[in-house]
């Protein structure tokens, strides 16, 4: 059985716009009943097995690969259909959270099919790593990922709602590209590689990235690399040169220049800022 529950200390982050209450994973999720609801909003998704969600006198099917949102204070219960039901969750809070949820239309129960859980899993794992490896600064680091998690959650929801018959839509193509970049960022990635993933021209590739992430293709590749580099700068003592190499930068000067472009400081300054 695989499971974890993390409840970070919130005293130093509770004045932030967004911060983390809890994250967790349980691959054999038992039945859970909350007749009074839960005091915080819950973002949840499954990767294997299936279950049921009971709320408001209705029972909803939760098939494998589904995601669901439960607002704070809504009475509910959920339980597995069989022995295996892998559930992963993120519970946020923060002064800006109510307004964001309202703008995104997250004011009631929402259930949808995930097209690709890789990005949600990546952000969840980053929060877990930050909390485990950095007892002092972990809650602050994890807080920085809460907004990204919520936006990715809604991106998946909108893709399910609007792109069901558009397998070649920009959103669907971007999911494939994100997955490819997430698995290959440590290696050389070219425009030709990206074009081959979704079988489009370079011009069309640029339109996909501009429409979905407001970046140029290779700019986004470097964005992912720098995000990964930040994690290594926090969690390891690797020299700057080695951090860059592990994240796909074979030239240290280019790594430092790119890092400064995204973070407004050098990798060394970034590492020192959290000591």
N, C-alpha and C positions, 0 to 999 in steps of 0.2 A: 504494500500500500504506500502511495506517495501523497504527502500532504504537507502544507505549511501554513501558518497564520502569522502575520507580522502586524503589530500595533505600535507604530513609532511614537515617540514622545512628541507632543504637539505644543508644549509650552512656548518654545521659541519660534513657532511658525503660525500660531493661530491668528495672527494679525495679517497674514498674507492673503492675497486674492484667492489663491487655491493652495490647498495642502492635503496631505494624505491621512486618512483615518485608519484604514487597514487594507491590506492586499492578502490574497491567499490562493491556494490551490488544493483541491481534494479530488483524487481520481476515483474514490468510492464514496461519493457524496451521500450521506444518510438523509433521511427525511428531516425536514426542519419546518417548524410551525411558529409563526409569529402573529398571534391574534391581535396584537396592538401595533403591528408594523415594526419597522426598524427606524431608529432616530436619524439615519443618514440615507442619502440616495445610494443605490447600488447598481453598479455596472457589471454584468456577468456574461460569460460565454462558456460554451462547452466544446470539446474537441473529440470526444468519443462517448458512446452511450447516449441514452435519451432519458427524458423525464417529463414531469408534469408540473405546471404552476397553477395553483388554485388561489383566486382572488376575486372579490366582488361577486361571489356566488357562481363563478365560471371556472372551468378547468381548461387550461391551454396546453397543447402538446409542445414539447421542447425537443425536437429531433436533434440528432447528432449534427454538430456544426452550427448551432443556433446561438443567438445572443439575446439577452433580455435586460430591460431596465425597469427597476422598481423604485418609485419615488419614496422619499422619507415618509414614514407614518402610515403607509398603506398596508392594512392587514393582508397577510399572505401565508402560503405554505408551498414548499416545493419538495419533490421526492423523485427518486429514480424509478425507471421502468424495470430495470434488472439489477444485476450485481455491480455493474460498472457504469459510472457516470462521472466523467471528468468535468468538474466545474472550476472556473477561475474567476476571481472577482477583484474589483477595485472600488473602494468606497471613499469619496472625497468630501471635503468641506471647504469653506473659505468665503470671504465677504463678497466676492464677485460671482460665486457659483450660482445663486438663484437667478441673477440676470442672464447669465450664459445659458442656463437650462431653459429659461423662458424663450430666449431668442432662437434656440435650437428646436423648440417644440417638445422638449422633454418634460412634460408636466403630468404625464399619465403612463400607465404600463405600456411598454413597447417591446415587441418580440419580432425578430427578423432572422433570416438565414445569413450567416457569414459567407462572404465570397472568398475571403482569405484571412485567416487569423494570424498570419506571420507577423504583421506589424504590431497588432495588439499584444501579442506574446513578447515581441522584442521590447516594447515599452514597459510591460509588466516585469520582465526579467531585469531590465535596467533599474527599476525602482527597487526590486528585491536586492540586487547587487549593491546599490548605493546604501541601503539600510544595513546590510550585513557587514560590509567592509568598512563603513565609516560611521561608527557609533555616535560621534560628535556631530558631524555635518550631514549624516544620512537623511534626516527628515527634511532638511533644506534642499538637498539634491533631489530627493524623491518628489518634493513639491513642484519642482520645475518640470516634471514629466506629467503631472496631472492634466493640465490643459491639453497637451498633445494626445493623451489617451482618449479624452472625451471627444476631441475633434475626429480622431481616427474611428472611434465608435460610430459617430454620426455619419462619417464618410461611407462606412460600410452599410449603414442603414439606408442612406439615400441611394446608394448604388443598387441595393436590393429592390428598392421601391421604383426607381426610375429606369434601371438598366436591364430589366429581366429579358427583353428581347433584343438587346444590343450588345452582343458579345464582343463586337469590334468597337464599342464606344470608347471615348477617350478615358473614361473612368475605369472601365474594365481593362483596357490596355495598360493603364498606369498601375493597376494592381499587379499585373504580370511583371512589369518593369521594376516595381518596388521589391518584389520577391527576388528577382534576378540580382539586383544591386545588393540586397541584403546578404546574399550568399556569395557574392563575388567582389565585394568592395576592396578586399585585401589584395586582389590581383589587378593587373592592367585591365581597364574597361574602356572600350572605344565606342564611338558613335555607331560603327558597323555592328558591334556586338549587340547594342541596344536595338538597332533596326531589325536584326535577325530574330530577336525575341518575339516581336509582334508583326514582323513582315511588312514594314512600311519604309518609305523614303526618309532621308534625313530631314527634309522640310516638314514632313508630316510628324516626325518625331519631335521636332521643336514645338509644333503646335500642341501636341499632347502635354508636354511638360509646362508650357506657358499657361494652358487652360486649367490644369489640375494643381500644380504646385507653384506657379508663378516664378519659375526658374528655368534657366537653360539646362539641357540634359547633363552636361558634364559638371555644371555648377551644383546640380542636385547630387551627383555622385560624390563630389567633394564635401557637400553638406553631411552626407551619411558618414563619410570617412572621419570628418572632424568630430561628429557626435560620438563615434566609437573611440576616437583618440582621447576625448575628454574622460571617458570611462577608464581607460588605461592609465591616464595621468593621475586619476584619483586612487585607483585600486592597486597600482604596482609601483615599483621603484625603477622600472625600465628607463634607460637613458632616452632623451628626447629623440635621438636618431632611431632607436629601436621601436619606439612608439609609432613614429611615422612609417617605418617599414612595415610594421604589423597592420597598419591601416591603409596600405596601398601607395604610400609616398616613398619612392626610391631616392628622391632628392631631398635632403634635410632642409635646405634653404627654401625650397618650394613648399614643403610642409609648414615651415614657420610662417612664410608669407601668407599661405592659405588660411592657416589657423588665425592669424591676426585679422584677416579680412572678415571672418565670421564672428570672432570673439572679441575683437578690439584689444587684444593683448597677445603676447607670445605664449607658446606652450609652457615654458618655464614660469612665466609670470602667473599663468593660470594655476599651475600646480602650487606655487608659493602662496597664492591668495587664499587657499583653504587650510593652510597650516595653522 
